[in-house]
Amino acid sequence: MKMRSLALILTLALLSGALMPGALKAQYLSDALRLATDPLPSGARSLGMGGGLISAADGYDALEANPAALAPLAGRDFGITLFDNSHGSTSQYFDQTSSASISAFSLGSLGLAAPFVTTQGHLAVGVTYDRQREYNSTYSFNAVNPSGTLFNTQYFLQDPGIGTGSYGNRSWLLDHNLAYALALTYEVPDTGAVTLTTPYTGGFRESGTVTQSGSLDALRIGAGVDIADGVSAGATLNILFGTYDWNRDYTATRVGVAPDSTPLTSATISENLHQDQAGASMKFGLLISKLQILRFGLTVETPQIIHVTEQDVQSGTSHFSNGQSLSTDNALSLPVYQLDYDIWLPTRLGAGASLHLLGLTASASATYADMTAISFKNPSPYYTSFADVNQAAASELRAVLAWQIGAEFVVPIVGISLRAGFADEPSPYKGDPSNFDTKKISAGLGFQLGKTVQLEGSWRHSTYHTSHSIYNDLTPGGQPIIAPITDDAVSRDDIAVTLNYRW
């Protein structure tokens, strides 16, 4: 137990030092941006209208869009939404293209809102469960890399477990270091004080898949009230909770005949990073509707503070030309590091306007968030500095102004609602081209099944380009080593079906 604790301390020391400039710094920025982008709309109506309901929400969905829009609620509103998401990727690694896809089905939202009798004006309260963020994504890679492998990175050679100092002897390494246990390093003297290196520095076909899964969910409790004639105000408390898993399956296969001195034919490394997430924020809203046909809305959401508990573990197998195979599945038990920290996300500002005339609702809205304000704080249980990550956020990111437009038309007599929308969310990284912006087109239908029951369905298609690094680190000799996926064309399809009961 004492040996494992010391290994954990040393591992965390690496996380705050040599490894931070490469893979981990990029990982932490990605974690924060995953939380900071525009959230999923609440319910099928909002999804079908592009998510721009800051001034046009009409039920419990106002808790997410603008809590002030709860105030005019005429009756009780209950709804349940089922949500399906699919993610497709076409990525470019060296001269090869790879495709991958993944899908997930879940409960999208569950909400209840109700008005209260007042002597004048309106008051309504509500509570909802919303799937705020969907982490479901994947990409794959498959190409010959003549000049690099994961095995020649400091991260792989040193984590999990440390192969340096007095704890670098063979017995200790076999139990604590994946690279050594799979014979992917040079042999070491049994005297400690060694730095691990590897003969496997290139000439392999690298293939595999990176998959993300999980979600961030929100329990929202809020109210809206009239504060003047035609002016409403509201507030929502967002209690956030969720899990995130990142899994990389990486295989390196020898190309051609291996020299006698390097008998490795192939090796597979699986790494899983798991996060538990919990946090909170407040959203305040204002709705102005003095004119019957025009509404204006304003929102401000305080910084979301997300506490993250993170664990990482690796496993693997290796195969050699002499028929020998090694695996961590049976005898080897590697330590799992754990790190706790807080992510502070930027304040979000929103504004919107909508037109309501003869069964038509046309809405437009925009949200603003300065991504340079992202900050990592309070690492534990051991001191780890996030100074490099916070500096990278300030220097590499930019403010994002996202916008949404939508329309709804209720066909007279038949009671069918036709909906459509479009949204654009720029990339948060400075210098990214316009095709890295996320563009979303949506459409939906609503069917009045009776005086109190409505069935709604919507579809949204999103596209954007991005890039990845399978690894981005230093070699044992301190030279940069990177395996970049230069372009990944991503498409996402969201489907939401909502059953509303209003009475």
N, C-alpha and C positions, 0 to 999 in steps of 0.2 A: 504493500500500500504506500509506503514512504517513497519507494522508487517511482511509482506511477504519479504521485503528487509532484515530485521533482520534475518528471518528464513534462507534466502539464505546465508547470511554471516556465520551463525552458521553451516549450512550444509557444506559449503566449508572448514570451519575450521576442520570439521570431516574428510573431504577428505584428508587433508594434515596431519592428525594426526593419531588417533586410527585406522582408517580403512585402511590406506595405507599398513601395513604389510601383509594383507590378500588378500581379493578379488580384491581390486582396483589395487594393485601393479601387480598382475598377469594379470589383464585386460590390463593395460597400456603396459606391455611387449608384450602381444599378439598383441595389436594394432600395435606396432612398427614392429614386425616380419612379420605381415601380409603385411606391406608395403615394407619390406626389402628383401623378397625372390625373386627368379628369376622371371622376368615379363613374361607375355604371349608373345609368338612369334607373329610377325606381318605378317599376311597372311597365306594362306593354305600351301604354299611351305615350309616356315620355320617351321610350326607346324609339317608337315609330315617328315621333316629331323631332328627332335629332338631339334630344336631351336638353333642349333650350326652353324650359318652362319656368324661368325665374319670375315671369309675370303672368304665366298662363296655367299654372298648376290648379287643379280643381278638386282635390281630395287629400287622402293621406300622403300622396306623393309630394305634397308641399313640404313635408318635414325634410326631405332631401333637397328640393329645388329652392324653396323660399318659405320659411315657416309663417310669414305674414299672410300668405295666401290661404292659410287654414281659416282665418277669421270669417270670410263670407260663406263658409260651408252651411248649406241649408238643412242637411239631415245627416244621419249616421252613415258612415262609409266603411265597409269592410271589403278586403280583397286579398287574394292569394295569387302569386305569380310563380310559374314554373319557367326555368331558364335553361337553355341549351347553348353551349359555346363550342365552336370548332376552330382549330388553328392550323393553318397550312404554311409550309416554309419551302422555299427553293433557294438553296445557299450555294455559294461559289467558294471552293477551297482549292487553291492553286489552279489547275486547268480543268477541274472536275466539278460537275454540278450534282447536288444531292437534294432529294425531296423527302419531306417528313410531314406527318400530320398527327393530330391528337384531338380528342373531343371530351366534353364533360357535361353531365346533366345534373341540375341541382334545384333546390328551392331558391327562387330569386328574391321574393319578398313576401311578407305577411304583415298586413296593417289594419289598424282600426282608428277612426277619427270620429268625433261627435261634437255637436254644438251644445252650448249651455245657454239657458235663458238669462237674459240681462235686461235691465230696465231701459237701456238704450244701446245702440250699436250691436256688435257681435263678439262672441267669444267661442273658440273651439279648441279642443285639445286632441292629441293623437299620440299613438305609439306604433312603431313599425320595426320589423326586422328586415334588413336589406343586405343582399350580397353586394358589397360596395366595390370590391376589386376581385377580378378573376385572374389568377396567376397561370392559367393553363396555356403552355406553349412548348414548342420543341424545335430543334433543328438537327441536321445530321451532316457528316463530312466523310469523305473517302477519296484520298489522293496520296501519291507518293511524295514524301518530304525528304529531299536528299540531304538536308543540312540541319535537321533538328528532330528531337523527340521529347516527349514529356519526361522521359527518364533522365534527361540531362538538365533538369531544372532544380534550383535550390529547394523549391517547395516540395517536390516529390522526394528528393534525397534526404530531407530533414524533417518532414512532417507527414504522418504523425510519428512522434518519437524523434530524438535528437541523436545523430551519429557523431558527436564531437565530445571532446573533453574526456573525463574519467569514466563516462558512461558510454564510450564508444567500443567496448570490448565485444567480442563475437557473441557471447551468450546473451548479453543485454540487447544487442541489435536484433538477434533472432526473434526476441519477444516483443520488441517495441518499434522496429523500423521496417516498413513495408518493402522498401527498395532492397535492403539487405536480405530480408527473409525470402524474397523471390529471386535472389541471385542476380539482380540487375545492377550491381555495383562491382567494382574491383574488390578482391579479397583484402581484408585488413589485418594488421598484426594484432595479436591478442594482448595488447598493452594499453589500449585506450589512446586518447589524444590524437585522433585521426579525423580527417575530413573526407566524407564519402564522395567518390567520383565514379563515373561509369564509362565503359567502352562503347555504349550504345548511343551514339550522338547523331546518327542520321542514316539514310538509306533504308527507311522503312515505309511501308504503306500505312498511313494513319487513318483509322476509320472509327466511327462511333456515333453516338447520339447524346445530345444534352436536352434534358426534359425538366420543365418546371411545372409544379402543381400546387394546389391549395387555393385559399381565398382569404380576403379580409372582410369580415362581416361587421355590420353596425346595428346596434340597438339604439333607436332614436326615440326620444321623448320630448315633446314640444307643445307649444301653444301659440295661437294667434289671436289678437284682440284689436278692435277698432280704437284708435286713439284720437281720431277727429273724423269729421264727415268725409268719407271717401278715402281715408288714410288708415292703414292697418300696420301693426308691428308684430313681430313674432320672434321666437327663439327656439332652437333645438339643441338638446344635449345629445351628442354622439358618443356612445360607448363602443369602442372598437375592439375586436378580438379575431384572431385567425391563426392559420399555420401556413408555412411556406416550405416547400421541398425543392431542392435543386439536385439533380442527379446527372452525373457524367459517366458514361460507359465509353472507355477509350481503349482501342486495340491497335497495337503496332505489330505489323507482320513483315518479316524480312523479305526484301526483294532480291532475287537471285540467290546464289550459293553463298552461305555464310563462311567466312574464314575460320580456320581451326581455333583461332584465339577468341572469336566471338560467336559461340555456337547457338545463341538465342535465335529461335525461329519466329516466335510470337509471344506476346504478353498482353493481358487485358487487365485494366485497372478500373474499378468501379468506385466512385466517390459520391457520398450523399451528404448534403448539408441540410439540416432541418432547423427551422425557426418556429418558435412560439411567439406570437405578437399580441400585445394588448396596449390600448391607449384610449385617448379621449380628445374631444374638441367641442367647441360651441359654435353654432351658426346663428347669426342674427339677420333679420330681414325686414324690409319695408316695402309696402305695396300701396301705390297711389292709383285710385280708380275713380276720380271725381267725374270723369266723362264716362258715359255708358259704354262707349265703343273702344276706348283706349285705356290700357293699363301700363304702368311702369313699375319695375321692381328693382330693388337694390339688396345685395347680400354681402356679408363679410363673415368669413369663418376664421376663427382663431387658429394659430398653429396647432396642427395635430402633433401630439407627443406620443410616440410609439415606443414602448419598452420591448426589446427583443432579447430572447434567450436563444442562443445559437449553439448547435452541436455539429461536429463534423467527424466522419469516419470513412476510412478507405478499406478496400479489400481487393484481392487480385489473384491471378494465376499466371504462370509463365511456362513455356515449353521450349525444349532445347533439341538440337539436332541429334544428340545421343539417346533420345527417347525419354529423358528425364522431364518430369513435370513437378512444379511446386505450386502450392495453393495455401491461402490463408483461411480456408473454410474450416479446417479441422483443428490443427494444433495451435495456431497463432491467434492470440487475443490482443488486438491493438488498442491502446488507450484512445478515448474519445475526448476531445477538448470541448470545453463549454465556456462561453463568453456571454456576458450580459451587458447591454448598453441601451441608450436612448437615442432615438432619431427625432429631431425637431424639424418639422416640415414648414414651408412658408405660409404666411397668411394668404388666404384666397379671397379675392374681391370679385363680385359679379354684378352685372347690370343687364336689364332686359326690358323689352317693350312688346306689346301685343295688341292686335286689332281684333275686335269681336263684332261681327256684322252679318246678319242674315244667315246664321248657321256656319259661318266661316270664322275660324280662329287662325290668325297668322302671327307667328312669334319669332323674335330674334333676341339673342343674348350673347354675352361675352364674359369670359372669366380670365382673371389675371393672377399670376403667381410668379414671384421672383425666385427662381430656383437657386440663385447664388446664396440665398439665406439658409439653405439646408445645412444642418449642423448635427454632428455626432457628439454625445456627451455621456458622462458617468459610466465608463467601462469598469467592469468587475468580473470575477472576484480579485483579479490581480491587475495592477496598473498597466494600461495599454494606451498609448497616445494616438488620438485620431487627428492630430494636427495636420498631417499630410493630406488626409481625406477632406477635411474642412477647407484646406487651402485649395485643393483640386476643385471642390464645388464652387468656390469663389472665382477661380480663374478659368475653368472650363465650361461652366454652365451659364445660362442667360435667363432673363425673364421671358415668360411664355404668355402670350395673349391668344387664347383659344376662342372660337366663335361657333355659334350654332344657329340654324334657321329651321323652322318647321311650319307645317300647316295642317289644319284639320277642317274637313267639311262634313257636316251632318246632312245627309240626304233627307229632304222633307218626307214625311208620312212613313217611309219604310224604316227609318231609324238606324240606318247604316252610316258609320263614320269612316271616312276615307282620310288617311294620314300619310305624310311624307316629310322627310327631313334631310338635312345635310349638315356636317360639322367638320371643322378643320382644327387640328391641334399641332402646332409647330414642334419640331424637335427641341429638347431643352439644351442641346449641346451647341456651343458656338461654332460657326463655320460649317454646320451640316447643310447639304444641299436640300432643295425643296422637296425632293422625293423621299426624304426622311421624315417629312410631316405625315401625321396620321390623318387620313381622309375617310369620312364615314358617310355612307348613303343609307337611308332607311325608308321603310314603308310599313303601313299597318292598316288593319281593319278593326272596327268595333261593331258588334251586333247587339241590338237591344232585344233581349230574349223575353222581356216582360217589363212591367212598370218599374221593377226594382232590381232586375238582374241584367248585367251586361257582360258579354264575352268579348275579349280583345286579344288580338294577335299581332305581333310585329316582328320584322326582320331587319337586321342591320348588317351591312357589309363594310368592313374596314380594310384598308390597304396602307402599307408603308414599307420602306426599305430600312435596313439597319445593318450593323456589322458586329462581329464577335471576335473574341480571341479564345481559342481552345486552351492555350496557355500563354502567359505574358509575364516573363520572369527574367532571372539572371542565371547563367550557368554557374557551376561551382567556381570557375575562374573569374566570375564577375562580369561576363559579357552578356549583353542583352540577347534574349532568345524569345521569339514570338511566333505563334502559329495563327495567323489571322484568317478569318472568313471575311473577305473583303466586301461581300454583298449578300444580303439575305432578303429576298422579296417575300413579304409576309402578307397573308390574307386571313381575316378573321370573320366568321359569321356567327351572329348572335340571334337567337330566336327566343321570344318571350310570349307567354300566353297567360293572360290575367282573367280571373273570374271576379267580378265586382258585384257586391250586394249593397244597395243603397235604400234606406228606408227612413 
